């Protein structure tokens, strides 16, 4: 899923910056709505990603595994 870290950061910021309840004791539904919007967007992106069919690129794997790995002395 693209930018999962960004979504999680934004959710954390919403959770820490906005109180769960008002001083009067009522639930802060604006906070809950914002959290729901982010979670709904994550769910939408996850469901769209299930439609992708990615095939392995064997040429890339051959190149990647042929790269020489240097030990500490050679670095």
Secondary structure, DSSP 8 states (H G I E B T S, - for coil): -TTHHHHHHHHHHHHHHS-SB-TTS-B-HHHHHHHHHHHHHHHHHHHHHTT------HHHHHHHHHS----TTT-
